[in-house]
Amino acid sequence: MIIAIDGPAASGKGTLAIKIAEHCRLPHLDTGLLYRAVAQRTIDSGHAPSDEQAAIHAAKTLDAAALIDPRLRDRTIGEGASVVGAFPGVRAALIDYQKRFAAQDAGAVLDGRDIGTVICPDADVKLFIIASVEERARRRFVELSRRGGTISYEEVIADLKKRDARDADRAAAPLKAAPDAVVLDTTHLDPAASLQAALDIIAQKTQAP
């Protein structure tokens, strides 16, 4: 069974994907880490994330070991991931990696921005996770504050709005719900309620006719 989970930053899709994978005993891939790793490697090579050729080279030479770098959760790398993710060459280089992960015998849970539309268009279940930008900013602000960040709530919400616009407007695989995806609004749901709602959708979608 393949479960595709998409949605904007801080919508709760990552946490939800992990919990779903644990419940269903399926391997999980946070595809956003791939783009964060590309951004990190681009920066480490002395280039800005906006350097398209450097980013493409980083994507083509990416290996799984790069996905465990603790720096990938930094705010600047998240911003860089959104920048490199707009380059068609970067996305093309990472598509095979994601498709191979999804093709495992037991299936998989993948979360990102274009899983249901590009990576796994034939997924058994497609979820598109949303939340208000204010709630997403609150969640991200709390997360960053716990890690010792000094960014303000106002800066977080401005960053999210900028990333939303870039992700939705990019030419390559823009962020959007697949036509057959079920939209789940987590604005007023805690993690436990979000998980239960998602599991209910999965059960409904996978019921034998």
C-alpha positions as CSV (number, residue, x, y, z in Angstrom):
1,M,0.0,0.0,0.0
2,I,1.3,3.4,-1.0
3,I,0.1,6.4,1.0
4,A,0.9,9.9,-0.4
5,I,0.8,12.8,1.9
6,D,1.2,16.4,0.6
7,G,0.7,19.8,2.0
8,P,2.3,23.2,2.8
9,A,5.1,23.7,5.4
10,A,4.1,23.2,9.1
11,S,0.7,21.8,8.2
12,G,1.4,18.7,10.3
13,K,2.0,16.3,7.4
14,G,5.4,15.2,8.6
15,T,4.4,14.2,12.1
16,L,1.2,12.6,10.7
17,A,3.2,10.6,8.1
18,I,5.5,9.2,10.7
19,K,2.6,8.1,12.9
20,I,0.7,6.6,9.9
21,A,3.8,4.7,8.9
22,E,4.2,3.3,12.4
23,H,0.6,2.3,12.6
24,C,0.6,0.6,9.2
25,R,4.1,-0.8,9.6
26,L,5.3,0.8,6.4
27,P,8.6,2.5,5.6
28,H,8.4,6.3,5.6
29,L,10.2,9.0,3.6
30,D,10.1,12.6,4.4
31,T,10.9,13.9,0.8
32,G,11.4,17.4,2.1
33,L,14.6,16.2,3.6
34,L,15.9,15.4,0.1
35,Y,15.5,19.1,-0.8
36,R,16.9,20.3,2.5
37,A,19.9,18.0,1.9
38,V,20.4,19.5,-1.6
39,A,20.3,23.0,-0.1
40,Q,22.8,22.1,2.6
41,R,25.2,20.5,0.2
42,T,24.9,23.4,-2.2
43,I,25.8,25.8,0.7
44,D,28.6,23.5,1.9
45,S,30.1,23.7,-1.6
46,G,30.3,27.4,-1.3
47,H,27.3,28.3,-3.4
48,A,24.0,30.0,-2.6
49,P,20.8,27.8,-2.9
50,S,19.8,30.1,-5.8
51,D,22.8,28.8,-7.9
52,E,20.8,26.5,-10.1
53,Q,23.7,24.5,-11.6
54,A,25.3,24.0,-8.2
55,A,22.0,22.8,-6.8
56,I,21.5,20.4,-9.7
57,H,24.9,18.9,-9.1
58,A,24.2,18.5,-5.4
59,A,20.9,16.7,-6.3
60,K,22.6,14.3,-8.8
61,T,25.3,13.3,-6.3
62,L,23.0,13.0,-3.2
63,D,23.3,9.9,-1.0
64,A,21.2,8.6,1.9
65,A,23.8,9.6,4.4
66,A,23.1,13.2,3.7
67,L,19.6,12.9,5.1
68,I,20.7,12.4,8.7
69,D,22.6,15.7,9.0
70,P,21.2,17.5,12.1
71,R,21.6,20.9,10.3
72,L,18.8,20.0,7.9
73,R,16.2,21.2,10.4
74,D,17.7,24.7,10.5
75,R,15.4,27.5,9.4
76,T,17.8,28.8,6.8
77,I,18.0,25.3,5.2
78,G,14.2,25.1,5.1
79,E,14.2,28.4,3.1
80,G,17.0,27.0,0.9
81,A,15.0,23.8,0.3
82,S,12.1,25.9,-1.1
83,V,14.5,27.7,-3.4
84,V,16.3,24.6,-4.8
85,G,12.9,22.8,-5.1
86,A,11.8,25.3,-7.7
87,F,14.5,24.1,-10.1
88,P,13.2,21.5,-12.6
89,G,16.7,19.9,-12.8
90,V,16.8,19.4,-9.0
91,R,13.3,17.8,-9.0
92,A,14.1,15.6,-11.9
93,A,17.3,14.3,-10.2
94,L,15.3,13.4,-7.1
95,I,12.3,11.8,-8.7
96,D,14.0,8.4,-9.2
97,Y,15.1,8.2,-5.6
98,Q,11.5,8.8,-4.4
99,K,10.0,6.4,-6.9
100,R,12.4,3.7,-5.9
101,F,11.5,4.2,-2.2
102,A,7.8,4.0,-3.0
103,A,8.2,0.8,-5.1
104,Q,9.2,-1.3,-2.1
105,D,7.2,-4.6,-1.9
106,A,5.2,-3.7,1.2
107,G,4.6,-0.2,0.0
108,A,5.5,3.1,1.8
109,V,4.3,6.3,3.2
110,L,5.8,9.4,1.6
111,D,5.2,13.0,2.5
112,G,6.1,16.1,0.6
113,R,4.7,18.7,-1.9
114,D,4.2,16.6,-5.1
115,I,3.8,13.0,-3.9
116,G,0.2,12.5,-5.1
117,T,0.6,14.5,-8.2
118,V,4.0,13.5,-9.6
119,I,5.9,10.9,-7.5
120,C,3.0,8.5,-6.8
121,P,0.0,9.4,-9.0
122,D,-1.4,5.9,-8.5
123,A,-1.0,5.8,-4.7
124,D,-3.7,3.8,-2.9
125,V,-4.4,6.8,-0.6
126,K,-3.7,10.5,-1.1
127,L,-4.0,13.0,1.7
128,F,-3.6,16.7,1.3
129,I,-3.0,18.2,4.8
130,I,-3.8,21.9,5.4
131,A,-4.0,24.3,8.3
132,S,-4.4,28.1,8.5
133,V,-1.2,30.0,8.0
134,E,-1.6,31.5,11.5
135,E,-1.8,28.0,13.1
136,R,1.1,26.8,10.9
137,A,3.2,29.8,12.0
138,R,2.3,29.1,15.7
139,R,3.4,25.5,15.4
140,R,6.7,26.4,13.6
141,F,7.4,29.2,16.1
142,V,7.0,26.8,19.0
143,E,9.2,24.2,17.3
144,L,11.9,26.7,16.6
145,S,11.7,28.3,20.1
146,R,12.2,24.8,21.7
147,R,15.3,24.4,19.7
148,G,16.7,27.8,20.9
149,G,15.7,29.9,17.9
150,T,15.3,33.6,18.3
151,I,13.0,34.2,15.3
152,S,9.8,36.1,16.0
153,Y,6.3,34.9,15.3
154,E,5.9,37.7,12.7
155,E,9.1,36.5,10.9
156,V,7.8,32.9,10.9
157,I,4.5,33.8,9.3
158,A,6.2,36.0,6.7
159,D,8.5,33.1,5.8
160,L,5.6,30.7,5.5
161,K,3.7,33.0,3.2
162,K,6.7,33.5,1.0
163,R,7.3,29.7,0.9
164,D,3.6,29.1,0.1
165,A,3.7,31.5,-2.8
166,R,7.0,30.0,-4.2
167,D,5.8,26.4,-3.8
168,A,2.4,27.2,-5.5
169,D,3.8,29.3,-8.3
170,R,6.8,27.2,-9.4
171,A,6.7,25.8,-12.9
172,A,7.9,22.4,-11.9
173,A,5.4,20.3,-9.9
174,P,3.6,23.2,-8.0
175,L,2.1,22.5,-4.7
176,K,-1.5,21.5,-5.2
177,A,-3.9,18.7,-4.1
178,A,-4.3,15.8,-6.5
179,P,-7.8,15.6,-7.9
180,D,-8.4,12.4,-6.0
181,A,-6.8,13.5,-2.8
182,V,-8.7,13.9,0.5
183,V,-8.1,17.3,2.1
184,L,-7.7,17.1,5.8
185,D,-7.7,20.4,7.7
186,T,-5.7,20.1,10.9
187,T,-6.1,23.7,12.1
188,H,-8.2,22.7,15.1
189,L,-6.9,19.2,15.5
190,D,-4.2,18.0,17.9
191,P,-1.8,15.3,16.7
192,A,-3.9,12.4,18.1
193,A,-7.1,13.7,16.5
194,S,-5.3,14.3,13.2
195,L,-4.0,10.8,13.2
196,Q,-7.4,9.3,13.9
197,A,-9.0,11.4,11.1
198,A,-6.3,10.2,8.7
199,L,-6.6,6.6,9.7
200,D,-10.4,6.8,9.2
201,I,-9.8,8.1,5.7
202,I,-7.2,5.4,4.9
203,A,-9.6,2.7,6.2
204,Q,-12.4,4.1,4.0
205,K,-10.2,4.3,0.9
206,T,-8.8,0.8,1.3
207,Q,-12.0,-1.0,2.1
208,A,-12.8,-3.8,-0.4
209,P,-15.9,-2.9,-2.5
